[in-house]
């Protein structure tokens, strides 16, 4: 198996590289993925998927087989923005290959996973690695804006609920079995405006918030730790205010919070901690839980809360054992099993819907969202070989 699948995948090295290069060259920021979805559709049709559909939200779903067990392999195909283009050594939309590495926005996060999945499915069919399962290869939208939104739609509206999900976010070809969750919130204080020449006449909402911020900074040091996932964190990421003018005391102040959740932390525990921090600050404030309702490129809005649950698969769980075994078959070695630092669509499949989920993907996550965004072509080849076998092994 090791020789045949790796050598088969090697025969598609040029196709894999060309496909990824094309994907990188297409701008596909969140809610603007139409063109890249069409490019994926053409490739899926070309390599022989049984069915290719684009759903109402704009996700593309390529199906192979019609068996009892439902397996999904997922890659989000939206990207973050470029940022300061002066920091890029290579044009972020060139898809340029240099010394066996493809560079550009989304190369690692995570168009490489998409390219490898499509050719992994092609190899799966050609090598007869099918069985009593249905495979969906999904190119999902708006993950960078709101991870998991796409899978909430696929499960709740498309009516597709897999038995197993493979997330192809970058893992450096290791196997990842979970990551911390997260929550986006705001805290808002209200004061009373007055002329800044006599601030004692009013109540400065910024000063009130400053005392709360100090308590939040201290709260971060007290948050729960976990031996596998690591520590929970909280950070103030943005500050907003309202004031009648530059010469008036602010009558409202709002902060944006990024809260990373380790094992055992929930929405309820986060709210209680923030209430405690506000009380310690000696202030009154409103805690605002946020929702995401931006329309997709199809024009559809699918509002969801900005709470993204933590998830972990146990080391002896079926999906971890079978994925580790498949890795051994393909590569003849023991894998490194770890976790992501960032968040993925697994917050929906595993965190919300309790579907067994595993991670295996080309590229290294250290390049995600960076001006060095990249993926080695060798990773595409090796990932395609793994994706050719993994659905069959998960179905057995």
C-alpha positions as CSV (number, residue, x, y, z in Angstrom):
1,X,0.0,0.0,0.0
2,X,2.8,2.4,0.9
3,X,4.5,2.2,-2.5
4,X,1.4,2.1,-4.6
5,X,-0.5,5.1,-3.1
6,X,2.5,7.3,-2.8
7,X,3.7,6.5,-6.2
8,X,0.2,7.0,-7.6
9,X,0.0,10.4,-5.9
10,X,3.4,11.2,-7.2
11,X,2.2,10.8,-10.8
12,X,-0.2,13.7,-10.2
13,X,2.5,16.0,-8.8
14,X,2.2,18.5,-11.7
15,X,-1.6,18.4,-11.6
16,X,-1.6,19.0,-7.9
17,X,0.8,21.9,-8.2
18,X,-1.0,23.5,-11.1
19,X,-4.4,23.2,-9.3
20,X,-3.1,24.8,-6.1
21,X,-1.4,27.5,-8.0
22,X,-4.6,28.3,-9.8
23,X,-6.6,28.4,-6.5
24,X,-4.1,30.8,-4.9
25,X,-4.2,33.1,-7.9
26,X,-7.9,33.6,-7.4
27,X,-8.9,36.2,-4.7
28,X,-11.4,34.6,-2.4
29,X,-11.8,36.7,0.7
30,X,-14.8,35.7,3.0
31,X,-18.1,36.3,1.2
32,X,-16.3,36.7,-2.1
33,X,-15.6,33.1,-3.1
34,X,-17.7,32.7,-6.2
35,X,-14.9,32.5,-8.7
36,X,-12.8,30.0,-6.7
37,X,-15.8,27.8,-6.2
38,X,-16.3,27.7,-9.9
39,X,-12.7,26.7,-10.4
40,X,-13.0,23.9,-7.9
41,X,-16.2,22.7,-9.6
42,X,-14.5,22.4,-12.9
43,X,-11.7,20.3,-11.4
44,X,-14.1,18.1,-9.6
45,X,-16.0,17.4,-12.8
46,X,-12.7,16.8,-14.7
47,X,-11.4,14.2,-12.2
48,X,-14.7,12.3,-12.1
49,X,-16.8,13.1,-9.1
50,X,-20.2,11.4,-9.2
51,X,-22.0,14.6,-8.4
52,X,-21.0,18.2,-7.8
53,X,-23.4,20.8,-6.3
54,X,-23.2,24.3,-4.9
55,X,-25.6,24.8,-2.0
56,X,-27.6,27.9,-1.1
57,X,-24.8,29.4,1.1
58,X,-22.2,28.8,-1.7
59,X,-20.4,25.8,-0.4
60,X,-19.3,23.3,-3.0
61,X,-19.9,19.6,-2.3
62,X,-18.4,16.9,-4.5
63,X,-19.8,13.4,-3.9
64,X,-18.4,10.0,-4.7
65,X,-20.3,6.8,-3.9
66,X,-23.7,6.3,-2.3
67,X,-22.9,4.0,0.6
68,X,-24.2,3.7,4.1
69,X,-21.4,5.4,6.0
70,X,-21.1,9.1,5.3
71,X,-17.5,10.6,5.3
72,X,-16.8,14.2,4.8
73,X,-13.4,15.8,4.0
74,X,-13.5,19.5,4.4
75,X,-11.4,22.5,3.3
76,X,-12.5,26.1,3.7
77,X,-11.6,28.0,0.6
78,X,-11.9,31.6,1.7
79,X,-8.9,33.5,2.9
80,X,-8.0,36.5,5.1
81,X,-6.9,39.7,3.5
82,X,-3.4,40.4,2.4
83,X,-2.5,43.1,4.8
84,X,0.6,45.2,4.1
85,X,1.7,44.0,0.6
86,X,5.2,45.4,1.2
87,X,5.8,42.5,3.6
88,X,5.3,40.0,0.8
89,X,8.4,38.8,-1.0
90,X,6.3,37.1,-3.6
91,X,3.0,38.5,-5.2
92,X,0.3,37.0,-2.9
93,X,-1.8,36.2,-5.9
94,X,0.8,34.8,-8.2
95,X,0.6,31.2,-7.0
96,X,4.3,31.1,-7.8
97,X,6.3,27.9,-7.3
98,X,9.9,28.3,-6.2
99,X,12.1,25.4,-5.1
100,X,9.2,23.0,-4.8
101,X,7.1,25.4,-2.7
102,X,3.9,27.2,-3.8
103,X,3.5,30.7,-2.3
104,X,0.6,33.1,-2.0
105,X,-2.4,34.0,0.1
106,X,-4.3,30.8,1.1
107,X,-1.6,28.4,0.0
108,X,-1.4,27.0,3.6
109,X,-4.7,28.2,4.9
110,X,-6.1,26.3,3.3
111,X,-6.3,25.8,-0.4
112,X,-3.6,23.2,-0.2
113,X,-6.1,20.9,1.6
114,X,-8.6,21.5,-1.2
115,X,-6.2,20.6,-4.0
116,X,-5.0,17.4,-2.2
117,X,-8.5,16.3,-1.4
118,X,-9.7,16.5,-5.0
119,X,-6.8,14.4,-6.3
120,X,-7.0,12.1,-3.3
121,X,-10.6,11.3,-4.3
122,X,-9.5,10.7,-7.9
123,X,-6.8,8.2,-6.7
124,X,-9.4,6.6,-4.4
125,X,-11.6,5.9,-7.4
126,X,-8.8,4.8,-9.7
127,X,-7.4,2.4,-7.1
128,X,-10.7,0.9,-6.2
129,X,-10.5,2.1,-2.6
130,X,-14.3,2.5,-2.4
131,X,-16.8,0.7,-0.2
132,X,-20.1,1.0,1.5
133,X,-19.6,4.7,2.1
134,X,-20.5,8.1,0.6
135,X,-17.7,10.6,0.4
136,X,-18.3,14.3,0.4
137,X,-15.4,16.6,-0.5
138,X,-16.4,20.0,0.6
139,X,-15.1,23.4,-0.2
140,X,-16.6,25.6,2.4
141,X,-17.1,29.4,2.6
142,X,-16.7,32.2,5.2
143,X,-14.7,30.2,7.7
144,X,-12.3,33.0,8.2
145,X,-15.1,35.3,9.2
146,X,-17.1,32.7,11.2
147,X,-15.7,29.3,11.5
148,X,-18.3,26.5,11.5
149,X,-21.0,28.6,9.9
150,X,-20.7,26.6,6.7
151,X,-21.1,23.3,8.5
152,X,-24.0,24.5,10.5
153,X,-25.7,25.2,7.2
154,X,-24.7,21.9,5.6
155,X,-26.1,19.9,8.5
156,X,-29.1,22.0,9.3
157,X,-30.2,23.1,5.8
158,X,-28.6,20.7,3.3
159,X,-29.5,17.8,5.6
160,X,-26.1,16.1,5.3
161,X,-24.8,14.8,8.6
162,X,-21.6,12.8,8.3
163,X,-20.5,10.0,10.5
164,X,-16.9,11.2,10.4
165,X,-15.3,14.5,9.3
166,X,-11.7,15.0,8.3
167,X,-10.6,18.7,8.6
168,X,-7.7,19.4,6.1
169,X,-6.5,22.6,7.7
170,X,-2.6,22.7,7.9
171,X,-1.2,20.1,10.3
172,X,2.3,19.8,8.7
173,X,1.1,16.2,7.8
174,X,0.6,15.3,11.4
175,X,-2.7,14.2,12.9
176,X,-4.6,16.7,15.1
177,X,-7.4,15.7,17.4
178,X,-8.8,19.0,18.6
179,X,-8.2,22.6,19.6
180,X,-9.4,25.3,22.0
181,X,-12.7,26.9,21.3
182,X,-13.4,30.6,21.3
183,X,-16.0,33.3,21.9
184,X,-16.3,36.8,20.7
185,X,-18.0,39.3,23.1
186,X,-18.2,43.0,23.9
187,X,-18.4,44.9,27.1
188,X,-20.1,48.3,27.1
189,X,-20.0,51.0,29.7
190,X,-22.2,54.1,29.8
191,X,-21.3,57.5,31.3
192,X,-22.5,61.0,31.1
193,X,-21.1,63.5,28.6
194,X,-20.0,67.0,29.6
195,X,-17.6,69.6,28.3
196,X,-14.0,68.4,28.7
197,X,-13.0,71.7,30.3
198,X,-14.9,70.6,33.4
199,X,-14.8,66.7,33.4
200,X,-16.0,66.6,37.0
201,X,-19.5,67.5,35.7
202,X,-19.8,64.2,33.8
203,X,-19.0,60.5,34.1
204,X,-16.3,59.3,31.7
205,X,-17.3,56.0,30.2
206,X,-13.6,55.4,29.1
207,X,-12.4,55.7,32.6
208,X,-15.0,53.3,33.8
209,X,-13.9,50.9,31.1
210,X,-10.2,51.3,32.0
211,X,-10.9,49.8,35.4
212,X,-12.7,46.9,33.8
213,X,-9.8,46.3,31.3
214,X,-7.3,46.2,34.2
215,X,-9.4,43.4,35.8
216,X,-9.7,41.5,32.5
217,X,-5.9,41.6,32.2
218,X,-5.6,40.1,35.7
219,X,-8.4,37.5,34.8
220,X,-6.2,36.2,32.0
221,X,-3.7,35.0,34.5
222,X,-6.2,33.0,36.4
223,X,-7.8,31.1,33.6
224,X,-8.0,27.4,33.5
225,X,-5.1,25.3,32.0
226,X,-5.4,21.9,30.4
227,X,-2.5,19.5,29.9
228,X,-3.3,18.8,26.2
229,X,-5.1,22.0,24.9
230,X,-3.2,24.5,27.0
231,X,-4.5,27.5,28.8
232,X,-7.6,29.5,28.2
233,X,-6.9,33.2,27.3
234,X,-8.7,36.5,27.1
235,X,-7.6,39.6,25.3
236,X,-9.0,43.0,24.6
237,X,-8.6,43.5,20.9
238,X,-10.5,46.7,20.1
239,X,-11.8,49.8,21.8
240,X,-14.7,52.0,20.6
241,X,-16.3,55.1,22.1
242,X,-19.0,57.6,21.6
243,X,-18.6,61.2,22.5
244,X,-20.4,64.4,21.3
245,X,-17.0,65.9,20.3
246,X,-13.2,65.8,20.8
247,X,-13.9,68.3,23.6
248,X,-16.4,66.3,25.4
249,X,-16.3,63.4,28.0
250,X,-17.2,60.1,26.4
251,X,-20.6,58.9,27.3
252,X,-20.2,55.3,26.0
253,X,-17.2,52.9,25.6
254,X,-17.2,49.4,24.2
255,X,-14.4,46.8,24.1
256,X,-14.1,43.8,21.9
257,X,-12.9,40.6,23.5
258,X,-11.3,37.4,22.1
259,X,-11.8,34.6,24.6
260,X,-10.0,31.3,23.8
261,X,-11.6,28.3,25.6
262,X,-9.7,25.4,26.9
263,X,-11.3,22.0,28.0
264,X,-14.2,22.5,30.4
265,X,-14.8,26.2,29.7
266,X,-18.2,27.1,28.3
267,X,-20.3,30.1,27.3
268,X,-21.8,30.2,30.8
269,X,-18.5,30.0,32.6
270,X,-17.1,32.9,30.5
271,X,-20.1,35.1,31.3
272,X,-19.8,34.5,35.0
273,X,-16.1,35.3,34.9
274,X,-16.7,38.6,33.2
275,X,-19.4,39.5,35.6
276,X,-16.9,38.8,38.4
277,X,-14.3,41.0,36.7
278,X,-16.8,43.9,36.3
279,X,-17.7,43.6,40.0
280,X,-14.1,43.6,41.1
281,X,-13.6,46.8,39.1
282,X,-16.4,48.4,41.0
283,X,-18.3,49.2,37.9
284,X,-21.5,48.4,36.1
285,X,-21.4,47.3,32.4
286,X,-23.3,45.3,29.8
287,X,-21.9,42.1,28.4
288,X,-22.9,41.7,24.8
289,X,-22.9,38.3,23.1
290,X,-22.3,38.7,19.3
291,X,-23.9,37.2,16.2
292,X,-22.6,36.8,12.7
293,X,-25.1,37.6,9.9
294,X,-23.0,38.8,6.9
295,X,-24.5,37.7,3.6
296,X,-22.6,35.1,1.6
297,X,-21.6,35.6,-2.0
298,X,-25.0,34.1,-2.9
299,X,-26.8,36.8,-1.0
300,X,-27.9,34.4,1.7
301,X,-27.6,35.3,5.4
302,X,-27.5,32.5,8.0
303,X,-27.1,34.2,11.4
304,X,-25.2,32.2,14.1
305,X,-23.9,33.1,17.5
306,X,-20.2,33.8,17.8
307,X,-19.6,31.0,20.3
308,X,-17.3,28.3,19.0
309,X,-17.0,25.3,21.4
310,X,-13.9,23.5,22.3
311,X,-13.5,20.0,21.0
312,X,-11.1,17.1,21.6
313,X,-11.2,13.5,20.4
314,X,-9.8,11.0,22.9
315,X,-6.6,9.3,21.9
316,X,-8.3,5.9,22.0
317,X,-11.4,7.0,20.1
318,X,-12.4,5.2,16.9
319,X,-11.6,8.1,14.6
320,X,-8.1,8.7,16.0
321,X,-7.2,5.0,16.0
322,X,-8.3,4.5,12.4
323,X,-6.6,7.6,11.2
324,X,-3.3,6.6,12.9
325,X,-3.6,3.1,11.4
326,X,-4.2,4.6,7.9
327,X,-1.2,6.8,8.3
328,X,0.9,3.8,9.1
329,X,-0.4,2.0,6.0
330,X,0.4,4.9,3.7
331,X,3.7,6.2,5.1
332,X,5.1,3.2,7.0
333,X,5.7,5.3,10.1
334,X,4.1,6.4,13.3
335,X,2.4,9.8,13.2
336,X,2.8,12.7,15.6
337,X,-0.6,13.4,17.1
338,X,-1.3,16.9,18.4
339,X,-3.7,19.9,18.3
340,X,-4.2,23.1,16.4
341,X,-3.3,26.5,18.0
342,X,-6.1,28.2,16.0
343,X,-9.8,27.3,15.5
344,X,-11.3,25.4,12.6
345,X,-14.7,24.2,11.2
346,X,-14.4,21.4,13.8
347,X,-16.0,23.7,16.3
348,X,-19.3,22.9,14.5
349,X,-18.8,19.3,13.4
350,X,-17.4,18.2,16.7
351,X,-18.1,21.0,19.1
352,X,-21.7,21.7,18.2
353,X,-22.9,18.5,16.6
354,X,-20.6,15.9,18.4
355,X,-19.6,14.3,15.1
356,X,-16.2,12.5,15.4
357,X,-13.7,14.8,13.7
358,X,-10.0,14.5,12.9
359,X,-7.4,16.8,11.4
360,X,-4.8,16.0,8.7
361,X,-3.6,18.5,6.2
362,X,-0.7,19.7,4.1
363,X,1.4,22.8,5.0
364,X,2.5,24.2,8.3
365,X,0.1,26.3,10.3
366,X,2.9,28.7,11.2
367,X,2.5,30.2,7.7
368,X,-1.3,30.8,8.1
369,X,-2.3,34.4,7.8
370,X,1.3,35.5,7.3
371,X,3.1,37.2,4.3
372,X,5.1,33.9,4.0
373,X,1.9,31.8,3.3
374,X,3.2,28.7,1.5
375,X,2.9,24.9,0.9
376,X,5.5,22.4,-0.3
377,X,4.3,20.4,-3.3
378,X,5.7,17.3,-1.5
379,X,3.0,17.9,1.1
380,X,0.3,17.9,-1.6
381,X,1.5,14.6,-2.9
382,X,1.6,12.9,0.5
383,X,-1.7,14.3,1.6
384,X,-3.4,13.1,-1.6
385,X,-2.1,9.6,-0.9
386,X,-3.5,9.7,2.6
387,X,-6.9,11.1,1.5
388,X,-7.2,8.3,-1.0
389,X,-7.2,5.7,1.7
390,X,-8.6,7.4,4.8
391,X,-12.4,7.3,3.8
392,X,-12.3,3.6,3.3
393,X,-10.6,2.9,6.6
394,X,-12.9,5.2,8.5
395,X,-15.9,3.4,7.0
396,X,-14.8,-0.1,8.0
